[in-house]
Amino acid sequence: MQRDLPGHMLPAATPSPAQAMCRAVMGALNVPAFLHQGGMLLFANEALIRLVGYSEASLLAMTHADLASPEMVSQMAIYGMACLEEDPQPAATEMVLRTATGDDRFVELTARRIDLDGQPAVLSTCQDLSDIRHVQTSLLNMSQVLNQIMDSTPVATFVIDGEHRVTHWNRACEQLTGRDYWDMQGVVEKGQVFYATERPLLCDLIVDGVDMEVMKQLYHGRIQPSKAVEGAFEGENFFPNFGEGGRWLFFTSAPLRNAQGEVVGAIETLQDVSQRRAAEEELMRHRNQLELLVSERTAELNSTHRELAAFMENASVGIIASVGGKITRHNKKFAEMFATDAGSLIGLATQEFFCSAEDYAAFSDVAFPVLAEGKPLQHEMTLRRLDGKQLWVQMIAYVSRIDDPTAGTWWLVQDRSEVRRAQEALESNYERLKETNRMLEEAQNQLLQSEKMASIGQLAAGVAHEINNPVGFVNSNLNSLKNYIDGLLRLLTDYESHEAVLGDDARRQLQAIKQDVDLEYMREDVPVLLRESADGLTRVKRIVQDLKDFSRVDNADWQEADLNAGLESTLNVVNNEIKYKAEVRRNYGQLPPVRCLAAQLNQVFMNLIVNAAHAIEGTGVITLSSGHCGEWVWVEVSDTGSGMSPEVQKRIFEPFYTTKPVGKGTGLGLSLSFSIVQKHKGQLKVQSELGKGSAFRIWIPVSCDDALEAPPPPAEMVN
């Protein structure tokens, strides 16, 4: 034998027509098939190879019984041999084939005896039942699961078939109705379980085909189509025979259809909603009570609303409500305050009442953060009416709802323009009183300072007068003494020229006296002493005259004066203050006589010179300068002292302001000097730089007093 076509073991000779025919037929079959004569397989088609997974060679080396699973080998062998030897057409049987991978395949095995070249052979075909078995098993399992679901669900459920017989009655239904499953199985008349008399249930009506008229008669309009399931109905009713006092049940019923869509039964569920109904009834009772209470409260609120509306409309302050920056409500007073015709302002933007966009933005920056936190706002500012007239108002604002600041805002607006004007007038009067008091205090202190300086001047004049008298007769006596000394010296010279006529004793005595008194030295020293004494008296007379010139007690009215001379006399008076600290440099210009109060200007010069000396740490230079410019003259005192910062320069002319240590200055010197210069219709200007020094320049008109106006200032003074 040799292998020819797949599945065939043929003799070496050409196959017979019968064998060729058998091979062709089996190869054309689309079901698994194999051929045997009681021993090894003679042929296996491709369908069998795919089913069991063995190769062709492996199959041809196996008997037909080897195809079965181990527990079915004997049955397989008996079935094949029975067909071969006894019944040529045995009935089909179920068999289990074992695949090459060890899996079992359920098949329906059919065997037919055929004649193959005069010898009996068995042609077996297999119908694979594995998928059908799987579906049957799945359906069985699903049925069991559905039964378990129905039994385990807490919802009472029962099922009837197309003949109205009960097929399912779960445990929840047993507990609800008190009827056992076995009592209800197959029962058709089941209406008395739920009602006092026998009657169709909802599921019966669905099986018979829904008749809405019958349904209305039986259920009085309590049944309605289900929104969830097509063809299903649901309703709610009271069943007095369940439990103590009856129960409210919510029941639903839906049709059960076969594959063709025909109704073959119905399922009905029942839920005990007694507690819900009781809760609903209690809720309804509370609702009725609440509605009554709400009605009463609404009446109270309406009354309060009317009262508040009347109060708001007749309030003496403007009241508005705004949402999104627009007025939604306002009272009559607000309209009177901001509208010329007192018309409606609803819908108008609140920004219209602000004087400018900048004012609105500034107010928003202040108000909105406060209102956004739900806090009340109080603010005063200027607003404007629609006709442009401005009002000073006080605003109080609060949001309608703290949990939602965007819901709206209430504003109370009060016109405080008159109060503001009165307040401003009061503040103005107060400021004027403060300024007047300051000026009075400054004038008083300046007066005290002036009186002090006048007293010093009177004292200096008195001292000068008292000194002048003894200085006068001392000077006169000194001149007389000089004349006497000159005469005595001439007489002594004459005596010496006649010494020769004296005796020796007399000459010796005279010579001893000359030596004792050191006559020669005395003759040389006495004239020197007299000259020095005369110089000292001259200096005393000059100092006394400078004191008189500085105080000018004899010239206290407006008169023409030489400012350079006044500057020089003042320098002599304060020389002791500056001679050890500064070198004084003079740079005087030619000045015309100036109509002024000379004593007061000398006091200004003294203050500036002394301050310059105090500003110098160690030693430095003070420069006194003067000049003439048109109808104005100027005097400048500059120093190389410590200088002043811009902040100090702004305050140096304020009364009582001083940079000196406590007890070293009163802070009135420059203030008094400034007032004196102003009295002369002049100006006192300062230039200073820290670390480099300061320069004070006094500008005075040449001809000016209390009765005359100052001439126009020169450009140099303005700059």
VOGU-3710 file (C-alpha; in Angstrom, 3 decimals, decimal comma):
1> mqrdlpghml> 0,000/0,000/0,000  1,127/3,562/-0,663  -0,285/7,040/0,176  -1,961/8,805/-2,736  -4,531/11,491/-1,989  -4,941/12,920/1,510  -6,823/10,525/3,746  -6,473/7,470/1,554  -4,321/4,391/1,858  -4,423/2,907/-1,627
11> paatpspaqa> -2,751/-0,222/-3,115  0,114/0,301/-5,323  -2,113/-0,475/-8,267  -4,476/2,032/-9,733  -7,536/2,486/-7,373  -10,747/0,936/-8,387  -13,656/3,038/-9,555  -15,453/2,377/-6,251  -12,485/3,568/-4,212  -12,121/6,660/-6,398
21> mcravmgaln> -15,807/7,395/-6,014  -15,641/6,986/-2,216  -12,636/9,241/-1,998  -14,282/11,936/-4,077  -17,522/11,820/-2,046  -15,783/12,029/1,332  -13,494/14,824/0,142  -16,553/16,840/-0,887  -18,257/16,521/2,504  -18,054/19,603/4,747
31> vpaflhqggm> -18,664/17,533/7,883  -15,961/15,426/9,514  -15,938/11,860/8,046  -13,769/8,777/8,237  -13,757/5,264/6,699  -12,723/1,985/8,311  -13,186/-1,740/7,991  -12,831/-2,532/11,702  -9,111/-1,803/11,887  -7,004/1,253/11,066
41> llfanealir> -8,681/4,177/9,419  -8,695/3,947/5,672  -9,470/7,576/4,982  -10,134/10,843/6,947  -11,255/14,034/5,270  -10,019/17,548/5,926  -13,020/18,420/8,142  -12,075/15,629/10,590  -8,455/16,757/10,578  -9,588/20,285/11,570
51> lvgyseasll> -11,946/18,935/14,251  -9,539/16,676/16,152  -6,274/18,467/15,294  -4,293/15,340/14,385  -2,137/15,194/11,299  -3,135/12,931/8,416  -0,389/10,453/9,197  -1,430/10,256/12,843  -5,059/9,610/11,956  -4,264/6,808/9,501
61> amthadlasp> -2,235/5,128/12,261  -5,288/5,091/14,591  -8,380/2,844/14,830  -11,815/4,438/14,835  -12,088/3,687/18,567  -8,876/5,669/19,238  -10,729/8,856/18,199  -12,967/8,689/21,309  -12,156/10,006/24,737  -10,842/7,275/27,094
71> emvsqmaiyg> -14,214/6,756/28,797  -15,949/6,415/25,405  -13,401/4,093/23,632  -15,359/0,927/24,328  -18,674/2,463/23,261  -17,016/3,767/20,082  -15,610/0,335/19,206  -18,947/-1,430/19,846  -20,867/1,132/17,754  -18,463/0,747/14,798
81> macleedpqp> -18,388/-3,054/14,854  -22,187/-3,232/15,220  -22,601/-1,257/12,028  -20,009/-3,415/10,272  -21,382/-6,783/11,348  -24,994/-6,344/12,480  -27,034/-3,217/11,614  -25,937/-1,450/8,435  -27,826/1,720/9,507  -27,653/2,065/13,303
91> aatemvlrta> -29,258/5,089/14,959  -27,117/8,135/15,436  -25,469/8,401/18,825  -23,692/11,062/20,828  -19,996/10,532/21,232  -17,084/12,409/22,759  -13,938/12,762/20,650  -10,573/13,548/22,208  -8,535/16,134/20,232  -4,771/16,291/19,841
101> tgddrfvelt> -4,686/19,061/22,452  -6,587/16,925/24,958  -9,896/18,794/24,642  -13,183/16,933/24,300  -15,554/17,602/21,396  -19,202/16,499/21,637  -20,405/15,084/18,325  -23,416/13,290/16,938  -21,933/10,144/15,260  -23,692/8,516/12,327
111> arridldgqp> -22,424/5,239/10,748  -23,466/3,555/7,465  -22,227/0,268/6,060  -21,089/0,446/2,400  -19,677/-2,030/-0,065  -16,126/-1,326/-1,046  -14,906/-3,626/-3,804  -17,023/-6,501/-2,441  -15,911/-5,928/1,198  -18,033/-4,252/3,914
121> avlstcqdls> -16,743/-0,887/5,220  -18,145/1,716/7,632  -18,509/5,350/6,562  -18,883/7,521/9,704  -19,812/11,220/9,783  -19,713/13,580/12,771  -21,950/16,558/13,588  -20,058/18,834/16,024  -22,386/19,426/19,015  -19,895/21,353/21,168
131> dirhvqtsll> -21,332/24,800/20,338  -24,902/23,537/20,736  -23,982/21,939/24,082  -22,369/25,230/25,127  -25,519/27,172/24,258  -27,725/24,642/26,041  -25,500/24,759/29,115  -25,486/28,565/29,048  -29,293/28,644/28,752  -29,642/26,199/31,592
141> nmsqvlnqim> -27,232/28,193/33,736  -29,038/31,415/32,840  -32,369/29,869/33,786  -30,946/28,812/37,117  -29,466/32,306/37,645  -32,814/33,925/36,785  -34,569/31,609/39,228  -32,005/32,533/41,890  -32,434/36,236/41,092  -36,200/35,970/41,371
151> dstpvatfvi> -35,945/34,082/44,648  -33,314/36,372/46,139  -34,811/39,716/45,067  -36,618/41,552/47,902  -39,336/42,590/45,413  -42,359/40,272/45,348  -42,495/38,814/41,827  -44,568/36,137/40,075  -44,849/34,940/36,449  -47,760/33,475/34,522
161> dgehrvthwn> -47,758/31,725/31,157  -50,029/32,236/28,195  -52,702/30,069/29,875  -52,691/32,322/32,989  -51,028/29,586/35,068  -48,523/30,640/37,719  -45,045/29,414/36,776  -42,921/31,418/39,260  -43,786/32,694/42,755  -40,687/33,988/44,581
171> raceqltgrd> -40,019/34,031/48,303  -40,750/37,749/48,648  -44,168/37,053/47,106  -44,691/34,217/49,607  -43,894/36,580/52,506  -46,145/39,346/51,150  -49,196/37,184/50,367  -48,725/34,341/52,856  -49,140/31,799/50,018  -46,490/29,108/49,391
181> ywdmqgvvek> -44,983/28,539/45,926  -46,262/24,979/45,816  -49,780/26,224/46,603  -49,638/28,696/43,725  -47,787/26,588/41,129  -50,080/26,130/38,106  -52,955/28,108/39,698  -55,097/30,076/37,243  -57,618/31,743/39,559  -55,341/33,813/41,748
191> gqvfyaterp> -57,416/37,022/42,121  -58,700/36,028/45,594  -55,135/36,141/46,874  -55,223/39,937/46,404  -58,914/40,861/46,445  -62,036/39,810/48,292  -63,502/38,191/45,154  -62,007/36,520/42,149  -61,023/38,959/39,404  -58,319/39,282/36,737
201> llcdlivdgv> -54,965/40,690/37,787  -52,955/43,210/35,775  -50,789/40,425/34,336  -53,949/38,576/33,190  -55,103/41,669/31,323  -51,732/41,927/29,568  -51,787/38,240/28,507  -55,336/38,614/27,154  -54,450/41,815/25,324  -54,860/45,181/27,005
211> dmevmkqlyh> -58,445/46,431/27,084  -58,285/49,970/28,465  -62,023/50,065/29,261  -61,799/46,920/31,367  -58,648/48,271/32,996  -60,402/51,527/33,924  -63,368/49,633/35,380  -61,173/47,378/37,473  -58,602/49,922/38,634  -60,572/53,180/38,477
221> griqpskave> -57,915/55,066/36,577  -55,043/54,126/38,944  -53,167/52,256/36,189  -50,970/53,962/33,611  -48,496/52,804/30,949  -44,926/52,404/32,123  -42,444/54,963/30,867  -39,551/52,524/31,158  -40,841/49,347/29,426  -42,935/49,254/26,277
231> gafegenffp> -46,245/47,414/26,739  -45,884/47,405/30,539  -48,289/49,027/33,004  -47,926/50,194/36,591  -50,171/51,419/39,344  -50,697/51,764/43,054  -53,592/50,523/45,205  -54,575/49,710/48,744  -55,002/46,021/49,691  -56,860/45,726/53,003
241> nfgeggrwlf> -56,361/41,929/53,375  -52,529/42,197/53,674  -51,037/42,759/57,098  -52,612/44,616/59,978  -54,808/47,357/58,595  -53,863/46,647/54,975  -50,968/47,703/52,788  -50,330/50,059/49,900  -48,681/48,202/46,994  -46,996/49,591/43,919
251> ftsaplrnaq> -47,343/46,929/41,206  -45,993/46,673/37,685  -46,622/44,099/34,986  -44,835/43,548/31,688  -45,472/41,073/28,848  -43,120/38,170/28,125  -42,644/37,545/24,402  -41,153/34,732/22,360  -38,706/35,131/19,482  -41,571/35,986/17,160
261> gevvgaietl> -42,759/38,785/19,455  -45,860/36,928/20,568  -47,035/37,336/24,186  -46,407/34,036/25,935  -46,846/35,228/29,502  -46,400/38,152/31,858  -44,369/39,066/34,901  -45,725/41,146/37,778  -43,856/42,788/40,655  -45,299/44,172/43,874
271> qdvsqrraae> -43,598/46,602/46,241  -44,877/47,517/49,681  -45,026/51,320/49,714  -47,070/51,680/52,879  -44,306/53,530/54,691  -43,830/55,849/51,747  -47,574/56,508/51,570  -47,634/57,184/55,304  -44,656/59,492/54,920  -46,368/61,214/51,993
281> eelmrhrnql> -49,554/61,659/54,015  -47,513/63,040/56,914  -45,614/65,221/54,471  -48,893/66,417/52,992  -50,161/67,258/56,459  -46,964/69,185/57,182  -47,204/70,772/53,758  -50,706/71,987/54,485  -49,539/73,346/57,819  -46,537/74,933/56,139
291> ellvsertae> -48,683/76,463/53,416  -50,921/77,920/56,087  -47,899/79,240/57,957  -46,388/80,579/54,723  -49,672/82,248/53,900  -49,715/83,928/57,296  -46,072/84,933/57,056  -46,599/86,159/53,505  -49,388/88,375/54,704  -47,099/89,683/57,457
301> lnsthrelaa> -44,263/90,197/54,975  -46,584/91,976/52,565  -47,679/94,250/55,377  -44,045/94,832/56,390  -43,121/95,368/52,745  -45,812/97,995/52,364  -44,641/99,692/55,546  -41,010/99,566/54,402  -41,983/100,829/50,958  -43,878/103,720/52,552
311> fmenasvgii> -40,932/104,408/54,876  -38,469/104,252/51,984  -40,585/106,533/49,803  -41,016/109,116/52,557  -37,509/108,831/54,044  -35,562/112,054/54,496  -32,483/110,526/52,836  -32,049/109,236/49,293  -32,310/105,457/48,971  -31,480/103,397/45,873
321> asvggkitrh> -30,940/99,759/44,948  -28,435/98,917/42,232  -27,470/95,764/40,356  -24,592/95,629/37,906  -23,932/99,365/38,253  -27,509/100,380/37,291  -30,319/101,742/39,459  -33,159/99,259/39,916  -35,116/101,173/42,547  -35,056/104,582/44,224
331> nkkfaemfat> -37,214/106,713/46,476  -38,648/110,172/45,935  -35,953/111,907/47,994  -33,147/110,548/45,805  -34,914/111,758/42,676  -35,347/115,204/44,245  -31,655/115,303/45,195  -30,207/114,338/41,810  -32,829/114,995/39,099  -34,145/118,403/38,090
341> dagsliglat> -37,656/117,124/37,324  -37,753/114,472/40,092  -38,599/111,836/37,460  -37,722/108,135/37,394  -34,027/107,283/37,394  -34,434/103,490/37,085  -31,999/101,982/34,595  -29,576/104,895/34,849  -25,912/103,979/35,467  -24,688/104,986/38,916
351> qeffcsaedy> -21,478/106,282/37,289  -23,545/109,188/35,882  -23,658/110,753/39,357  -19,879/110,934/39,803  -18,065/114,133/38,859  -15,513/112,306/36,690  -14,378/108,867/35,604  -11,378/109,280/37,895  -13,662/109,905/40,885  -15,668/106,779/40,018
361> aafsdvafpv> -12,515/104,674/39,670  -11,131/105,963/42,985  -14,450/105,278/44,731  -14,587/101,777/43,200  -11,120/101,009/44,541  -12,349/101,862/48,033  -15,932/100,525/47,966  -15,926/97,314/45,945  -13,359/95,360/48,043  -15,361/96,162/51,196
371> laegkplqhe> -18,730/95,238/49,664  -17,255/92,078/48,099  -16,571/90,829/51,640  -20,185/91,535/52,617  -19,185/94,388/54,924  -21,080/97,710/55,150  -19,463/100,810/53,654  -19,565/104,410/54,848  -18,035/107,086/52,653  -18,271/110,827/51,980
381> mtlrrldgkq> -17,455/112,525/48,694  -18,692/114,957/46,049  -21,372/113,755/43,597  -23,230/115,704/40,946  -26,848/116,136/39,963  -27,994/115,497/36,417  -27,920/119,275/35,824  -24,223/119,337/36,822  -24,631/120,894/40,266  -22,325/119,280/42,806
391> lwvqmiayvs> -23,379/117,900/46,187  -21,330/116,754/49,132  -22,978/113,517/50,284  -22,565/110,837/52,865  -23,125/107,309/51,512  -23,883/104,155/53,486  -23,957/100,949/51,428  -24,516/97,268/52,094  -25,025/94,260/49,838  -28,473/92,662/49,539
401> riddptagtw> -27,095/89,179/50,208  -23,882/88,552/52,099  -23,473/85,124/50,468  -23,755/86,685/46,987  -22,308/90,225/46,804  -23,226/90,412/43,089  -26,953/90,163/43,874  -27,238/93,913/44,365  -26,461/96,781/46,724  -28,572/99,194/48,775
411> wlvqdrsevr> -27,345/102,797/49,094  -28,406/105,469/51,590  -27,385/108,923/50,344  -27,666/112,051/52,499  -27,023/115,576/51,223  -24,480/117,091/53,599  -23,518/120,062/51,439  -24,651/122,601/54,049  -22,934/120,653/56,801  -19,828/120,474/54,630
421> raqealesny> -19,897/124,225/53,964  -20,378/124,932/57,655  -17,590/122,484/58,472  -15,296/124,060/55,893  -16,131/127,533/57,234  -15,434/126,310/60,755  -12,181/124,720/59,653  -11,251/127,886/57,758  -12,008/130,037/60,807  -10,064/127,622/62,956
431> erlketnrml> -7,083/127,767/60,584  -7,302/131,563/60,535  -7,437/131,610/64,320  -4,452/129,266/64,425  -2,589/131,489/61,962  -3,597/134,625/63,870  -2,525/133,031/67,125  0,747/131,978/65,521  1,289/135,478/64,165  0,405/136,983/67,542
441> eeaqnqllqs> 2,779/134,610/69,261  5,460/135,363/66,688  4,801/139,098/66,982  4,872/138,858/70,758  8,163/136,982/70,700  9,563/139,356/68,118  8,341/142,260/70,205  9,980/140,769/73,246  13,143/140,238/71,225  12,928/143,763/69,852
451> ekmasigqla> 12,327/145,149/73,315  15,203/143,077/74,543  17,418/144,416/71,790  16,091/147,913/72,410  16,876/147,515/76,076  20,329/146,298/75,186  20,658/149,258/72,842  19,481/151,654/75,591  21,897/150,004/77,960  24,702/150,179/75,394
461> agvaheinnp> 23,878/153,837/74,749  23,782/154,543/78,468  27,050/152,724/79,014  28,585/154,598/76,102  27,362/157,893/77,523  28,662/157,076/80,983  31,999/155,966/79,548  32,263/159,063/77,361  32,339/161,420/80,352  35,316/159,868/82,196
471> vgfvnsnlns> 37,011/159,116/78,880  36,616/162,802/78,022  38,213/164,165/81,147  40,802/161,349/81,232  41,762/162,299/77,704  41,821/165,992/78,656  43,876/165,226/81,744  46,172/163,019/79,717  46,813/165,881/77,303  47,473/168,211/80,229
481> lknyidgllr> 49,731/165,603/81,781  51,623/165,351/78,524  52,110/169,097/78,462  53,235/169,019/82,106  55,636/166,179/81,433  57,024/167,987/78,430  57,611/171,106/80,598  59,203/169,117/83,369  61,518/167,370/80,945  62,570/170,722/79,474
491> lltdyeshea> 63,113/172,054/83,009  65,181/168,994/83,891  67,301/169,549/80,833  67,917/173,143/81,905  68,859/171,994/85,415  71,326/169,540/83,965  72,930/172,291/81,937  73,679/174,183/85,189  75,074/171,270/87,187  78,587/172,601/86,793
501> vlgddarrql> 77,895/175,473/89,106  76,938/173,120/91,922  79,286/171,815/94,499  80,744/168,364/94,437  78,441/167,092/97,160  75,375/168,401/95,443  76,445/166,900/92,138  77,053/163,531/93,792  73,600/163,577/95,403  71,932/164,451/92,101
511> qaikqdvdle> 73,863/161,761/90,316  72,741/159,167/92,874  69,086/160,206/92,442  69,384/159,971/88,643  70,714/156,473/88,930  68,068/155,486/91,429  65,130/156,636/89,259  66,820/155,633/85,995  66,281/159,070/84,625  67,444/158,266/81,136
521> ymredvpvll> 64,972/155,381/80,763  62,188/157,425/82,260  62,909/160,242/79,832  62,530/157,785/76,937  59,585/155,705/78,348  57,243/158,411/79,624  56,446/159,822/76,117  55,802/156,254/74,883  53,416/155,575/77,774  51,584/158,791/77,099
531> resadgltrv> 51,214/157,944/73,390  49,946/154,404/74,150  47,462/155,733/76,694  46,202/158,219/74,132  45,818/155,392/71,575  43,887/153,309/74,124  41,546/156,181/74,855  41,014/156,643/71,100  40,054/152,948/70,775  37,682/153,218/73,718
541> krivqdlkdf> 36,064/156,283/72,115  35,686/154,342/68,812  34,088/151,329/70,563  31,719/153,608/72,399  30,824/155,293/69,111  30,232/151,863/67,475  27,915/150,951/70,332  26,035/154,196/69,812  25,946/153,624/66,034  24,723/149,986/66,480
551> srvdnadwqe> 21,941/150,921/68,886  21,079/154,208/67,081  18,962/155,172/70,031  19,174/158,771/68,927  17,917/157,780/65,411  14,937/155,350/65,994  12,845/156,652/63,076  13,138/156,116/59,318  16,199/157,931/58,039  18,939/157,611/55,485
561> adlnaglest> 21,883/155,496/56,590  25,132/154,051/55,259  24,685/150,252/55,354  28,415/149,633/54,900  29,078/151,732/58,014  26,338/149,876/59,883  27,823/146,558/58,799  31,260/147,662/59,977  30,043/148,943/63,356  28,095/145,695/63,891
571> lnvvnneiky> 31,231/143,714/63,071  33,144/145,669/65,760  30,419/144,929/68,326  30,465/141,146/67,700  34,183/140,956/67,053  34,733/138,951/70,227  32,355/136,232/68,894  34,230/135,699/65,661  37,836/136,750/66,054  38,928/133,304/67,252
581> kaevrrnygq> 36,862/131,308/64,732  36,926/133,072/61,398  38,855/135,372/59,171  36,623/138,250/58,061  36,934/139,333/54,458  35,286/142,526/53,244  34,002/143,057/49,723  31,981/146,253/50,030  30,502/147,978/47,027  29,650/151,688/46,697
591> lppvrclaaq> 26,184/152,090/48,265  23,861/155,091/48,180  22,252/156,247/51,435  19,337/153,920/52,198  16,141/155,042/53,917  15,697/152,499/56,699  15,517/151,728/60,399  19,265/151,463/60,866  19,197/149,912/64,347  16,934/147,089/63,173
601> lnqvfmnliv> 19,078/146,359/60,112  22,160/146,324/62,345  20,364/143,692/64,418  19,821/141,615/61,232  23,531/141,984/60,376  24,477/140,883/63,873  22,239/137,767/63,713  23,650/136,714/60,328  27,299/137,281/61,366  26,918/135,428/64,679
611> naahaiegtg> 25,083/132,528/62,950  27,883/132,343/60,364  30,455/132,078/63,141  28,438/129,363/64,897  28,145/127,377/61,632  31,938/127,126/61,334  33,530/124,142/63,019  37,124/124,961/63,886  38,215/127,941/61,810  36,927/129,331/58,539
621> vitlssghcg> 36,155/132,436/56,525  33,266/134,909/56,791  32,812/137,195/53,795  30,851/140,458/54,058  29,720/141,814/50,696  27,446/144,589/49,491  26,278/145,975/46,177  23,898/148,281/44,331  21,435/147,254/41,595  19,060/149,936/40,323
631> ewvwvevsdt> 16,751/151,059/43,088  17,877/148,209/45,318  20,929/147,503/47,449  22,031/144,191/48,852  24,190/142,984/51,727  25,452/139,391/51,868  26,976/137,372/54,718  28,555/134,090/53,573  30,566/131,485/55,440  32,529/128,313/54,857
641> gsgmspevqk> 30,628/126,451/57,580  28,739/123,155/57,597  25,881/124,286/55,327  22,228/123,184/55,493  20,102/120,431/53,941  17,097/121,383/51,749  14,766/120,282/54,551  16,431/122,627/57,053  16,452/125,504/54,533  12,651/125,232/54,236
651> rifepfyttk> 12,209/125,841/57,970  14,967/128,199/59,082  12,684/131,270/59,053  10,020/129,546/61,218  9,730/130,950/64,753  11,435/128,806/67,400  13,035/126,505/64,827  16,704/125,940/65,595  19,363/123,360/64,844  21,431/124,372/67,865
661> pvgkgtglgl> 21,504/122,292/71,060  18,949/122,996/73,773  19,877/126,181/75,632  22,165/127,449/72,849  19,529/129,182/70,709  15,949/130,451/70,816  15,049/129,904/67,160  13,961/133,577/66,875  17,051/135,196/65,327  16,352/134,410/61,659
671> slsfsivqkh> 12,577/134,696/62,135  12,998/138,209/63,564  15,522/139,065/60,830  13,056/137,875/58,173  10,317/140,052/59,680  12,603/143,119/59,816  13,576/142,674/56,157  9,887/142,257/55,223  9,122/145,432/57,199  11,603/147,188/54,900
681> kgqlkvqsel> 9,730/145,618/51,917  12,828/143,640/51,101  13,721/139,998/50,798  16,031/137,683/52,683  17,324/134,807/50,551  19,560/131,886/51,368  21,794/129,574/49,368  23,395/126,644/51,136  25,015/123,299/50,465  25,911/120,688/53,038
691> gkgsafriwi> 29,618/120,643/53,763  30,345/123,823/51,772  28,665/126,650/53,651  25,799/129,144/53,408  25,158/132,619/52,021  22,384/134,969/53,239  21,624/137,958/50,995  19,444/140,899/52,109  17,727/142,955/49,413  16,515/146,412/50,535
701> pvscddalea> 14,946/149,150/48,362  16,925/152,400/48,454  13,911/154,619/49,159  11,082/152,935/51,020  9,259/153,210/54,322  5,840/152,391/55,715  4,161/154,961/53,482  5,878/153,971/50,196  5,563/150,954/47,919  8,648/148,931/47,051
711> ppppaemvn> 10,018/149,441/43,534  9,964/146,509/41,074  12,599/143,917/42,009  15,599/143,532/39,726  16,003/140,369/37,670  19,006/139,351/39,741  16,907/139,393/42,906  14,093/137,381/41,289  16,499/134,725/40,062
//
